[in-house]
């Protein structure tokens, strides 16, 4: 077989290899065989300009650095291997007494063919990686759209990214309500970083979050990550909603394909945002339905029961039989009890579905607690957007004032009826609490701090109001009850606390 035919056969055989180490080893062995050189090496230049040598004798790869001549031979034949017009490495032969021009031509042909084969293998590998990431994005999209949501959705994104990238640690970093970045979920790694805040100054995560541009770093650059890592933004359109960190172990290859991870992150972010919006829509629909039910109970059922109770109560004056009057009074009490239960149901329907107690719920709980001591259920009126407008820092003083006012009624008023009203006005500039009873009343009316009887509790109410730029007033007629009005300007609240 002629040399030309042998070279052609070797060149064609390069296409049979689908991994880079096997291909490079075959190139060195084929070159040594065709040119009859006892020693050969292929120095692959990576990003650090180091030499990765494949020798024909032992077939082992090892790292050296510096000039290719550091291999340690005086007489050698070399040819560059170029991939996409860039030098990928150099093919060397040594140990032969003398290299001819024909040997040089054969080595050059092999190096050229090897460059083409490496380029083809590189394109194949890029295509394969792209398919893997596209499949991962499709799997995440399917799972998220078929019911995975909340933190499970974030875990799914982190786990899928870690497996697909061949990483040992991933983290999803999202902003909290203050705009500070927090590590929401992690997957892999030997430490628990969930819930940790990311420092604003000098951190890659904040830089990527604010710029929307992915970054790849080598070992030890990113805190908590020892190996190479990629930090990519979770973007929805032109808006960044978070950051995805993907890290490999120490000594693993650097990330040379951040655009694939970035495309996966963008797809995951889009679906996360969609599922979040879908969840908000579903929660809104539930709240609207609960509000409709509560409205119907209040406007229809309670009013009819109230009318029924009044009608039954009117019958007691028309009967002269004590036994019948007693039974009718019992029915009236049952109607009143049913009305109270329905009212509690109405307000429980207005509680947030997250399980936390709203301000309305806290106010109702305070009133309900006082009913056991009063011996009857106070009338309650809650008006305006209390849960959304009243600041969190104001709520403890509002609740404490309500409890103290009801405690005063229990201890001193001997009342048979109490009405509680909490409201936010139409312009949302004033919060007002009113507690009225039909008890013994006070000797005279004045501002809360100046009332001589029970001055301690009333002074506390006034102090709480003035703490928030508000005030407290008492209107009382001896023997005809007390009316306490506690009010706070919400506009000043907003200006003070923001």
Helices and strands as residue ranges (DSSP letters): H 3-13, G 14-16, H 20-35, E 39-45, E 50-55, E 61-65, G 68-71, E 76-83, E 86-94, H 101-145, H 150-165, E 169-175, E 181-188, H 204-211, E 215-217, E 229-236, E 239-247, H 258-296, I 297-302, H 303-315, G 316-318, H 322-349, H 359-374, E 379-383, H 386-389, H 392-408, I 409-413, E 418-424, E 430-437, G 448-450, H 455-467, E 471-476, E 482-489, H 490-497
